[in-house]
Amino acid sequence: MSSTLTRRRAAAVLAAAGVLLTVLSASPKADAASIYVCQKMGGTINVVASKQKCKKGETKLSWYTSLSGTNGANGANGASGANGANGVTGATGPTGATGANGTNGSNGTNGANGSTGATGATGPEGAGKGPNGATGATGPTGVTGATGATGSTGPTGAAGSVGSITKAEASEALPALGKSKVLTATCPAGTVAISGGFKSDLFGVGVITSNRTAAGTGWEYQAENPSAEFAANVTVYAYCMKA
Protein backbone atom coordinates (compact mmCIF):
# COMPACT_ATOMS: atom_id res chain seq x y z
CA MET A 1 0.00 0.00 0.00
CA SER A 2 2.78 2.44 0.90
CA SER A 3 4.59 1.63 -2.34
CA THR A 4 1.49 2.38 -4.42
CA LEU A 5 1.02 5.78 -2.78
CA THR A 6 4.64 6.65 -3.33
CA ARG A 7 4.38 5.87 -7.05
CA ARG A 8 1.21 7.91 -7.41
CA ARG A 9 2.82 10.82 -5.62
CA ALA A 10 5.90 10.70 -7.83
CA ALA A 11 3.75 10.53 -10.97
CA ALA A 12 1.78 13.61 -9.85
CA VAL A 13 4.97 15.51 -9.10
CA LEU A 14 6.40 14.63 -12.52
CA ALA A 15 3.18 15.72 -14.22
CA ALA A 16 3.26 19.03 -12.38
CA ALA A 17 6.87 19.47 -13.27
CA GLY A 18 6.04 18.87 -16.92
CA VAL A 19 3.36 21.55 -16.76
CA LEU A 20 5.78 23.97 -15.11
CA LEU A 21 8.49 23.23 -17.66
CA THR A 22 6.04 23.99 -20.46
CA VAL A 23 5.01 27.29 -18.85
CA LEU A 24 8.55 28.36 -18.04
CA SER A 25 9.93 27.41 -21.42
CA ALA A 26 7.35 29.77 -23.02
CA SER A 27 8.73 32.69 -21.02
CA PRO A 28 11.57 34.58 -22.82
CA LYS A 29 13.10 35.51 -19.43
CA ALA A 30 13.33 31.95 -18.02
CA ASP A 31 16.78 30.74 -17.03
CA ALA A 32 18.30 27.99 -14.85
CA ALA A 33 16.52 28.06 -11.41
CA SER A 34 15.00 25.92 -8.55
CA ILE A 35 11.22 25.40 -8.66
CA TYR A 36 9.19 25.09 -5.42
CA VAL A 37 5.67 23.66 -5.19
CA CYS A 38 3.20 22.69 -2.43
CA GLN A 39 0.84 19.75 -2.91
CA LYS A 40 -1.68 17.86 -0.89
CA MET A 41 -1.76 14.13 -1.32
CA GLY A 42 -3.76 13.57 -4.55
CA GLY A 43 -4.59 17.31 -4.70
CA THR A 44 -3.55 20.30 -6.78
CA ILE A 45 0.00 21.65 -7.08
CA ASN A 46 0.75 25.27 -6.20
CA VAL A 47 4.02 26.95 -7.18
CA VAL A 48 5.46 28.92 -4.23
CA ALA A 49 8.50 31.04 -3.44
CA SER A 50 11.65 29.47 -2.05
CA LYS A 51 10.98 30.77 1.49
CA GLN A 52 7.21 30.38 1.44
CA LYS A 53 5.78 27.68 3.77
CA CYS A 54 3.19 25.19 2.60
CA LYS A 55 -0.24 24.95 4.18
CA LYS A 56 -1.16 22.26 6.64
CA GLY A 57 -1.41 18.86 4.97
CA GLU A 58 0.75 20.00 1.97
CA THR A 59 4.22 18.77 1.11
CA LYS A 60 6.85 21.14 -0.33
CA LEU A 61 8.85 19.86 -3.28
CA SER A 62 11.65 21.45 -5.34
CA TRP A 63 13.85 20.64 -8.34
CA TYR A 64 16.46 22.43 -10.43
CA THR A 65 15.99 23.04 -14.14
CA SER A 66 17.41 25.05 -17.01
CA LEU A 67 14.71 26.12 -19.48
CA SER A 68 16.23 28.71 -21.81
CA GLY A 69 17.26 27.48 -25.26
CA THR A 70 20.01 29.28 -27.22
CA ASN A 71 19.02 31.46 -30.17
CA GLY A 72 20.00 30.18 -33.53
CA ALA A 73 22.79 32.06 -35.35
CA ASN A 74 21.80 34.58 -38.01
CA GLY A 75 22.52 33.49 -41.50
CA ALA A 76 25.42 35.30 -43.20
CA ASN A 77 24.58 38.08 -45.65
CA GLY A 78 25.36 37.29 -49.23
CA ALA A 79 28.34 39.11 -50.71
CA SER A 80 27.60 42.14 -52.89
CA GLY A 81 28.35 41.72 -56.54
CA ALA A 82 31.38 43.61 -57.82
CA ASN A 83 30.79 46.79 -59.81
CA GLY A 84 31.69 46.56 -63.44
CA ALA A 85 34.79 48.47 -64.49
CA ASN A 86 34.28 51.83 -66.20
CA GLY A 87 35.11 51.92 -69.84
CA VAL A 88 38.27 53.77 -70.92
CA THR A 89 37.69 57.35 -72.11
CA GLY A 90 38.72 57.77 -75.71
CA ALA A 91 41.54 60.18 -76.53
CA THR A 92 40.66 63.65 -77.83
CA GLY A 93 41.33 64.01 -81.52
CA PRO A 94 43.87 66.65 -82.65
CA THR A 95 42.63 70.13 -83.61
CA GLY A 96 42.80 70.79 -87.32
CA ALA A 97 45.16 73.50 -88.57
CA THR A 98 43.71 76.96 -89.26
CA GLY A 99 43.58 77.75 -92.93
CA ALA A 100 45.60 80.72 -94.20
CA ASN A 101 43.78 84.02 -94.91
CA GLY A 102 43.46 84.90 -98.54
CA THR A 103 45.48 87.89 -99.79
CA ASN A 104 43.69 91.22 -100.32
CA GLY A 105 43.48 92.42 -103.87
CA SER A 106 45.59 95.47 -104.72
CA ASN A 107 43.87 98.89 -105.03
CA GLY A 108 43.62 100.31 -108.53
CA THR A 109 45.63 103.46 -109.32
CA ASN A 110 43.81 106.83 -109.38
CA GLY A 111 43.46 108.47 -112.77
CA ALA A 112 45.45 111.65 -113.42
CA ASN A 113 43.65 115.02 -112.97
CA GLY A 114 43.08 116.95 -116.18
CA SER A 115 44.87 120.28 -116.60
CA THR A 116 42.99 123.56 -115.89
CA GLY A 117 41.83 125.42 -118.99
CA ALA A 118 43.13 128.91 -119.76
CA THR A 119 41.08 131.95 -118.60
CA GLY A 120 39.34 133.77 -121.43
CA ALA A 121 40.14 137.40 -122.20
CA THR A 122 37.87 140.17 -120.77
CA GLY A 123 35.58 141.72 -123.36
CA PRO A 124 35.53 145.46 -124.04
CA GLU A 125 33.21 147.72 -122.02
CA GLY A 126 29.99 148.85 -123.68
CA ALA A 127 29.24 152.44 -124.61
CA GLY A 128 27.96 154.76 -121.72
CA LYS A 129 24.26 155.80 -121.20
CA GLY A 130 23.00 159.10 -122.52
CA PRO A 131 22.83 162.14 -120.10
CA ASN A 132 19.69 162.75 -117.89
CA GLY A 133 17.56 165.80 -118.57
CA ALA A 134 18.07 168.85 -116.30
CA THR A 135 15.77 169.22 -113.20
CA GLY A 136 13.44 172.22 -113.33
CA ALA A 137 13.62 175.01 -110.72
CA THR A 138 11.17 175.01 -107.70
CA GLY A 139 8.35 177.56 -107.96
CA PRO A 140 7.75 180.19 -105.21
CA THR A 141 5.31 179.54 -102.25
CA GLY A 142 1.92 181.21 -102.57
CA VAL A 143 0.69 183.86 -100.08
CA THR A 144 -1.65 182.63 -97.22
CA GLY A 145 -5.16 184.06 -97.42
CA ALA A 146 -6.75 186.07 -94.54
CA THR A 147 -9.15 184.35 -92.01
CA GLY A 148 -12.81 184.97 -92.69
CA ALA A 149 -15.13 186.62 -90.10
CA THR A 150 -17.30 184.44 -87.72
CA GLY A 151 -20.96 184.34 -88.68
CA SER A 152 -23.72 185.41 -86.24
CA THR A 153 -25.62 182.78 -84.12
CA GLY A 154 -28.92 181.73 -85.58
CA PRO A 155 -32.17 181.98 -83.57
CA THR A 156 -33.36 179.08 -81.30
CA GLY A 157 -36.05 176.93 -82.84
CA ALA A 158 -39.50 176.65 -81.28
CA ALA A 159 -40.10 173.81 -78.76
CA GLY A 160 -41.89 170.80 -80.15
CA SER A 161 -45.30 169.93 -78.76
CA VAL A 162 -45.70 167.04 -76.33
CA GLY A 163 -48.18 164.41 -77.46
CA SER A 164 -51.31 164.02 -75.36
CA ILE A 165 -51.65 161.01 -72.96
CA THR A 166 -54.89 159.10 -72.65
CA LYS A 167 -55.96 156.56 -70.06
CA ALA A 168 -57.69 153.27 -70.86
CA GLU A 169 -59.38 151.10 -68.19
CA ALA A 170 -61.01 147.68 -67.81
CA SER A 171 -62.82 146.39 -64.69
CA GLU A 172 -64.06 142.94 -63.67
CA ALA A 173 -65.34 141.22 -60.52
CA LEU A 174 -63.37 138.27 -59.14
CA PRO A 175 -65.55 135.78 -57.21
CA ALA A 176 -64.48 134.51 -53.79
CA LEU A 177 -61.73 131.92 -54.08
CA GLY A 178 -61.76 132.48 -57.82
CA LYS A 179 -59.00 131.17 -60.04
CA SER A 180 -56.48 133.58 -61.49
CA LYS A 181 -57.79 135.80 -64.28
CA VAL A 182 -56.16 138.10 -66.87
CA LEU A 183 -57.66 141.59 -67.34
CA THR A 184 -56.51 143.83 -70.24
CA ALA A 185 -56.89 147.61 -70.71
CA THR A 186 -56.57 148.36 -74.47
CA CYS A 187 -55.30 151.74 -75.75
CA PRO A 188 -57.23 153.69 -78.44
CA ALA A 189 -56.27 153.06 -82.06
CA GLY A 190 -53.07 154.83 -83.13
CA THR A 191 -51.66 154.90 -79.60
CA VAL A 192 -49.37 152.66 -77.58
CA ALA A 193 -49.15 151.92 -73.85
CA ILE A 194 -46.27 153.64 -72.08
CA SER A 195 -47.19 152.44 -68.54
CA GLY A 196 -50.03 150.93 -66.57
CA GLY A 197 -51.29 149.63 -63.24
CA PHE A 198 -54.25 148.21 -61.33
CA LYS A 199 -56.40 148.66 -58.24
CA SER A 200 -58.78 146.50 -56.17
CA ASP A 201 -61.46 147.19 -53.57
CA LEU A 202 -60.43 144.09 -51.56
CA PHE A 203 -57.19 143.86 -49.64
CA GLY A 204 -55.01 140.85 -50.37
CA VAL A 205 -55.85 140.30 -54.04
CA GLY A 206 -52.84 138.51 -55.46
CA VAL A 207 -50.72 139.94 -58.27
CA ILE A 208 -49.34 137.33 -60.69
CA THR A 209 -48.35 139.57 -63.65
CA SER A 210 -48.63 143.31 -64.47
CA ASN A 211 -47.05 144.36 -67.77
CA ARG A 212 -47.54 145.82 -71.26
CA THR A 213 -49.12 143.52 -73.83
CA ALA A 214 -46.89 141.83 -76.39
CA ALA A 215 -48.15 144.17 -79.18
CA GLY A 216 -47.56 147.23 -76.95
CA THR A 217 -51.15 148.48 -77.44
CA GLY A 218 -52.42 147.89 -73.90
CA TRP A 219 -51.71 146.79 -70.30
CA GLU A 220 -52.55 143.39 -68.85
CA TYR A 221 -52.92 142.29 -65.26
CA GLN A 222 -53.34 138.74 -63.90
CA ALA A 223 -55.03 138.64 -60.47
CA GLU A 224 -56.33 136.03 -58.01
CA ASN A 225 -58.87 136.47 -55.16
CA PRO A 226 -57.76 134.48 -52.06
CA SER A 227 -60.83 135.42 -49.94
CA ALA A 228 -63.34 132.68 -49.10
CA GLU A 229 -66.14 135.19 -48.28
CA PHE A 230 -65.93 138.28 -50.48
CA ALA A 231 -65.78 138.99 -54.18
CA ALA A 232 -63.22 141.53 -55.40
CA ASN A 233 -63.69 144.30 -57.98
CA VAL A 234 -60.45 144.78 -59.91
CA THR A 235 -59.61 147.57 -62.39
CA VAL A 236 -56.61 147.55 -64.73
CA TYR A 237 -55.59 150.71 -66.58
CA ALA A 238 -53.12 151.74 -69.26
CA TYR A 239 -51.54 155.14 -70.05
CA CYS A 240 -51.46 155.56 -73.82
CA MET A 241 -49.67 157.99 -76.15
CA LYS A 242 -49.76 158.58 -79.89
CA ALA A 243 -47.39 156.26 -81.68
NORDATA-V769282 format. One record per residue. N is the residue number from 1. RES is the residue in one small letter. PHI is phi as a letter, one per 20 degrees, with the letter a starting at -180 (none if undefined). OMEGA is omega as a letter, one per 20 degrees, with the letter a starting at -180 (999 if undefined). NEAR is the number of other ideal C-beta (glycine too) atoms within 12 Angstrom. Layout:
n: (N | N)
res: (RES | RES)
phi: (PHI | PHI)
omega: (OMEGA | OMEGA)
near: (NEAR | NEAR)
This chain:
n: (1 | 2 | 3 | 4 | 5 | 6 | 7 | 8 | 9 | 10 | 11 | 12 | 13 | 14 | 15 | 16 | 17 | 18 | 19 | 20 | 21 | 22 | 23 | 24 | 25 | 26 | 27 | 28 | 29 | 30 | 31 | 32 | 33 | 34 | 35 | 36 | 37 | 38 | 39 | 40 | 41 | 42 | 43 | 44 | 45 | 46 | 47 | 48 | 49 | 50 | 51 | 52 | 53 | 54 | 55 | 56 | 57 | 58 | 59 | 60 | 61 | 62 | 63 | 64 | 65 | 66 | 67 | 68 | 69 | 70 | 71 | 72 | 73 | 74 | 75 | 76 | 77 | 78 | 79 | 80 | 81 | 82 | 83 | 84 | 85 | 86 | 87 | 88 | 89 | 90 | 91 | 92 | 93 | 94 | 95 | 96 | 97 | 98 | 99 | 100 | 101 | 102 | 103 | 104 | 105 | 106 | 107 | 108 | 109 | 110 | 111 | 112 | 113 | 114 | 115 | 116 | 117 | 118 | 119 | 120 | 121 | 122 | 123 | 124 | 125 | 126 | 127 | 128 | 129 | 130 | 131 | 132 | 133 | 134 | 135 | 136 | 137 | 138 | 139 | 140 | 141 | 142 | 143 | 144 | 145 | 146 | 147 | 148 | 149 | 150 | 151 | 152 | 153 | 154 | 155 | 156 | 157 | 158 | 159 | 160 | 161 | 162 | 163 | 164 | 165 | 166 | 167 | 168 | 169 | 170 | 171 | 172 | 173 | 174 | 175 | 176 | 177 | 178 | 179 | 180 | 181 | 182 | 183 | 184 | 185 | 186 | 187 | 188 | 189 | 190 | 191 | 192 | 193 | 194 | 195 | 196 | 197 | 198 | 199 | 200 | 201 | 202 | 203 | 204 | 205 | 206 | 207 | 208 | 209 | 210 | 211 | 212 | 213 | 214 | 215 | 216 | 217 | 218 | 219 | 220 | 221 | 222 | 223 | 224 | 225 | 226 | 227 | 228 | 229 | 230 | 231 | 232 | 233 | 234 | 235 | 236 | 237 | 238 | 239 | 240 | 241 | 242 | 243)
res: (m | s | s | t | l | t | r | r | r | a | a | a | v | l | a | a | a | g | v | l | l | t | v | l | s | a | s | p | k | a | d | a | a | s | i | y | v | c | q | k | m | g | g | t | i | n | v | v | a | s | k | q | k | c | k | k | g | e | t | k | l | s | w | y | t | s | l | s | g | t | n | g | a | n | g | a | n | g | a | s | g | a | n | g | a | n | g | v | t | g | a | t | g | p | t | g | a | t | g | a | n | g | t | n | g | s | n | g | t | n | g | a | n | g | s | t | g | a | t | g | a | t | g | p | e | g | a | g | k | g | p | n | g | a | t | g | a | t | g | p | t | g | v | t | g | a | t | g | a | t | g | s | t | g | p | t | g | a | a | g | s | v | g | s | i | t | k | a | e | a | s | e | a | l | p | a | l | g | k | s | k | v | l | t | a | t | c | p | a | g | t | v | a | i | s | g | g | f | k | s | d | l | f | g | v | g | v | i | t | s | n | r | t | a | a | g | t | g | w | e | y | q | a | e | n | p | s | a | e | f | a | a | n | v | t | v | y | a | y | c | m | k | a)
phi: (none | f | f | f | f | f | f | f | f | f | f | f | f | f | f | f | f | f | f | f | f | f | f | f | f | f | e | f | e | f | b | f | a | e | d | c | c | c | b | e | f | m | d | e | d | d | f | c | f | f | d | f | e | f | f | f | n | d | d | e | c | b | b | d | b | d | d | e | e | f | f | f | f | f | f | f | f | f | f | f | f | f | f | f | f | f | f | f | f | f | f | f | f | f | f | f | f | f | f | f | f | f | f | f | f | f | f | f | f | f | f | f | f | f | f | f | f | f | f | f | f | f | f | f | f | f | f | f | f | f | f | f | f | f | f | f | f | f | f | f | f | f | f | f | f | f | f | f | f | f | f | f | f | f | f | f | f | f | f | f | e | e | f | f | d | d | d | d | c | b | c | b | e | d | f | f | l | f | f | f | b | d | d | c | d | d | f | f | g | n | c | c | f | d | a | a | a | b | b | b | e | c | f | n | f | f | d | d | b | b | a | f | f | f | f | n | d | a | c | c | c | d | c | b | e | e | f | e | d | d | e | c | e | d | c | d | c | c | d | d | b | f | f)
omega: (r | r | r | r | a | a | r | a | r | r | a | r | r | r | r | r | r | r | a | r | r | a | a | a | r | a | a | a | a | r | a | a | r | a | a | r | r | a | r | r | r | a | a | a | r | r | a | r | a | a | a | r | r | r | a | a | r | r | a | a | r | r | a | a | r | a | a | r | r | r | r | a | r | r | a | r | r | a | r | r | a | r | r | a | r | r | a | r | a | a | r | r | a | r | r | a | r | a | a | r | r | a | r | r | a | r | r | a | r | r | a | r | r | a | r | r | a | r | a | a | r | a | r | a | r | r | a | r | r | a | r | r | a | r | a | a | a | r | a | a | a | a | r | a | a | a | a | a | r | a | a | a | a | a | r | a | a | a | r | a | r | r | r | a | r | a | r | a | r | a | r | r | r | r | r | a | r | r | a | a | r | r | a | r | a | r | r | a | r | r | r | r | r | r | a | r | a | r | a | r | r | a | r | r | a | r | r | r | r | a | r | r | a | r | r | a | r | a | a | a | r | a | r | a | a | a | r | a | a | r | a | r | a | r | r | a | a | r | a | r | a | a | 999)
near: (7 | 8 | 9 | 11 | 14 | 14 | 13 | 18 | 22 | 18 | 16 | 24 | 26 | 19 | 18 | 28 | 28 | 18 | 20 | 30 | 23 | 15 | 17 | 25 | 19 | 14 | 15 | 11 | 10 | 19 | 16 | 13 | 21 | 22 | 30 | 27 | 30 | 26 | 31 | 19 | 16 | 16 | 18 | 16 | 29 | 23 | 26 | 22 | 16 | 14 | 10 | 15 | 14 | 22 | 15 | 8 | 12 | 21 | 27 | 25 | 26 | 24 | 23 | 15 | 21 | 16 | 24 | 17 | 14 | 8 | 7 | 6 | 6 | 6 | 6 | 6 | 6 | 6 | 6 | 6 | 6 | 6 | 6 | 6 | 6 | 6 | 6 | 6 | 6 | 6 | 6 | 6 | 6 | 6 | 6 | 6 | 6 | 6 | 6 | 6 | 6 | 6 | 6 | 6 | 6 | 6 | 6 | 6 | 6 | 6 | 6 | 6 | 6 | 6 | 6 | 6 | 6 | 6 | 6 | 6 | 6 | 6 | 6 | 6 | 6 | 6 | 6 | 6 | 6 | 6 | 6 | 6 | 6 | 6 | 6 | 6 | 6 | 6 | 6 | 6 | 6 | 6 | 6 | 6 | 6 | 6 | 6 | 6 | 6 | 6 | 6 | 6 | 6 | 6 | 6 | 6 | 6 | 6 | 6 | 6 | 7 | 8 | 15 | 13 | 20 | 23 | 25 | 32 | 26 | 27 | 21 | 25 | 20 | 33 | 21 | 18 | 16 | 22 | 15 | 19 | 25 | 25 | 38 | 33 | 36 | 27 | 33 | 22 | 13 | 13 | 25 | 27 | 34 | 23 | 22 | 34 | 25 | 35 | 23 | 29 | 18 | 25 | 12 | 18 | 33 | 25 | 23 | 20 | 21 | 28 | 23 | 26 | 26 | 11 | 15 | 21 | 25 | 34 | 36 | 32 | 36 | 23 | 35 | 26 | 30 | 23 | 20 | 13 | 12 | 20 | 19 | 31 | 21 | 36 | 28 | 38 | 29 | 36 | 25 | 31 | 22 | 17 | 15)
